[in-house]
């Protein structure tokens, strides 16, 4: 059974979605590939999402660099593999799509990695914002390039939100 709640963040409201109590979605306002609101289930009290909310607050306060939440990553086998690779990118660091493709043992899969990255259902916690272009440029981000830059600057120590 799916439930959701909305919490405040330095990036505006975040919609947290859980399936049988396990976090399966974190969506920003105006996020590309955001599922329809009706797919999030009934609205629940924020207390149902206490661990996620506490870890996100600690992250935004600069106190947490690695999330330890149980996650339910719903997607294809390839997407889930990419999303697990994203979780291995350390706080404050970036990787290119090519780096991720190499890590997956498929150096020619940069474009497929990018497509999977764009479909990440649990933004911020599964840090797709840490993926950049091969030249070091900021490339697409479902939450918008302004948010991506702010998240990267924050993680690189340019200041708290």
C-alpha positions as CSV (number, residue, x, y, z in Angstrom):
1,X,0.0,0.0,0.0
2,X,1.4,3.4,-1.0
3,X,1.3,6.5,1.1
4,X,2.9,9.9,0.7
5,X,3.7,13.1,2.6
6,X,5.1,16.4,1.7
7,X,8.0,18.0,3.7
8,X,9.8,21.3,3.4
9,X,13.3,21.5,2.2
10,X,15.8,24.2,1.0
11,X,14.7,23.1,-2.5
12,X,11.0,23.6,-1.9
13,X,8.5,20.9,-1.1
14,X,9.6,17.3,-1.4
15,X,7.0,14.6,-1.8
16,X,8.1,11.4,-0.1
17,X,6.4,8.1,-1.2
18,X,6.5,4.8,0.6
19,X,5.2,1.4,-0.4
20,X,4.4,-0.8,2.6
21,X,6.4,1.6,4.7
22,X,9.6,1.5,2.6
23,X,10.6,4.7,0.8
24,X,10.1,4.3,-3.0
25,X,10.0,7.9,-4.1
26,X,11.3,11.4,-3.4
27,X,10.0,14.0,-5.9
28,X,10.6,17.7,-6.2
29,X,8.1,20.3,-7.5
30,X,8.1,20.4,-11.3
31,X,10.4,17.4,-11.5
32,X,10.7,15.8,-14.9
33,X,9.4,12.2,-14.9
34,X,7.4,12.9,-11.8
35,X,4.6,10.3,-11.6
36,X,1.0,11.4,-11.4
37,X,0.0,12.5,-7.9
38,X,-2.7,9.9,-7.7
39,X,-0.1,7.1,-8.0
40,X,1.4,8.2,-4.6
41,X,-1.4,6.7,-2.5
42,X,-3.2,8.3,0.4
43,X,-1.6,11.3,2.2
44,X,-0.1,10.1,5.5
45,X,1.1,12.0,8.6
46,X,4.7,13.1,8.3
47,X,5.4,10.9,11.4
48,X,5.1,7.9,9.0
49,X,8.2,9.2,7.2
50,X,10.2,10.2,10.4
51,X,13.4,8.4,9.5
52,X,13.5,9.9,6.0
53,X,12.6,13.3,7.2
54,X,15.3,13.2,9.9
55,X,18.0,12.1,7.6
56,X,17.1,14.7,5.0
57,X,17.1,17.4,7.6
58,X,20.6,16.2,8.8
59,X,21.8,16.2,5.2
60,X,20.6,19.7,4.5
61,X,22.2,20.8,7.9
62,X,25.5,19.5,6.7
63,X,25.6,16.8,9.3
64,X,24.9,13.7,7.2
65,X,26.9,12.6,4.2
66,X,25.4,9.1,3.6
67,X,21.8,8.0,3.8
68,X,21.1,4.7,5.6
69,X,17.4,4.4,4.7
70,X,15.8,1.2,3.4
71,X,14.8,1.9,-0.2
72,X,12.5,0.2,-2.7
73,X,13.9,1.1,-6.1
74,X,11.3,0.2,-8.6
75,X,12.5,0.0,-12.2
76,X,14.1,-2.3,-14.7
77,X,17.1,-4.4,-13.8
78,X,19.4,-2.1,-15.6
79,X,17.9,1.0,-14.0
80,X,18.3,-0.5,-10.5
81,X,21.9,-1.4,-11.3
82,X,22.6,2.2,-12.3
83,X,20.8,3.6,-9.2
84,X,22.9,1.3,-7.0
85,X,26.0,2.7,-8.7
86,X,24.8,6.3,-7.9
87,X,24.6,5.4,-4.2
88,X,28.4,4.6,-4.4
89,X,29.4,8.1,-5.4
90,X,30.7,9.7,-2.3
91,X,29.3,12.9,-0.9
92,X,31.0,15.9,-2.5
93,X,32.3,14.0,-5.5
94,X,31.0,13.6,-9.1
95,X,31.2,11.0,-11.8
96,X,30.5,11.2,-15.5
97,X,28.0,9.0,-17.3
98,X,30.9,7.3,-18.9
99,X,32.5,6.6,-15.5
100,X,29.3,4.9,-14.4
101,X,29.1,2.9,-17.7
102,X,32.7,1.7,-17.1
103,X,31.9,0.8,-13.5
104,X,29.0,-1.3,-14.8
105,X,31.4,-3.1,-17.2
106,X,29.7,-1.6,-20.3
107,X,31.7,1.4,-21.5
108,X,29.4,2.0,-24.4
109,X,26.4,2.4,-22.3
110,X,26.8,6.1,-21.3
111,X,23.6,7.1,-23.0
112,X,21.6,4.3,-21.4
113,X,23.1,5.3,-18.0
114,X,22.0,8.8,-18.6
115,X,18.4,7.7,-19.4
116,X,18.3,5.5,-16.2
117,X,19.8,8.3,-14.2
118,X,17.0,10.6,-15.4
119,X,14.4,8.1,-14.2
120,X,15.8,7.9,-10.6
121,X,12.7,7.7,-8.4
122,X,14.4,8.8,-5.2
123,X,16.3,12.0,-5.9
124,X,18.8,13.4,-3.4
125,X,19.0,10.2,-1.4
126,X,20.0,8.3,-4.6
127,X,22.3,11.1,-5.7
128,X,21.8,11.5,-9.4
129,X,22.8,15.1,-9.0
130,X,26.4,13.9,-8.7
131,X,26.5,12.8,-12.3
132,X,28.0,15.3,-14.8
133,X,29.0,15.3,-18.4
134,X,32.4,14.0,-19.5
135,X,33.7,17.5,-19.9
136,X,32.7,18.4,-16.4
137,X,29.6,20.3,-17.5
138,X,26.3,20.2,-15.7
139,X,23.9,18.2,-17.8
140,X,20.2,17.4,-17.3
141,X,18.7,16.9,-13.9
142,X,15.1,16.1,-13.3
143,X,14.9,18.7,-10.6
144,X,16.4,21.4,-12.8
145,X,20.0,22.5,-13.3
146,X,19.7,25.3,-10.7
147,X,18.9,22.7,-8.0
148,X,21.7,20.4,-9.3
149,X,24.2,23.3,-9.0
150,X,23.0,24.2,-5.5
151,X,23.3,20.5,-4.3
152,X,26.8,20.1,-5.8
153,X,28.0,23.5,-4.4
154,X,26.6,22.5,-1.0
155,X,28.3,19.2,-1.0
156,X,31.6,20.8,-2.1
157,X,31.5,23.0,1.0
158,X,30.3,26.2,-0.7
159,X,27.9,26.8,2.2
160,X,24.8,25.5,3.8
161,X,21.3,26.0,2.4
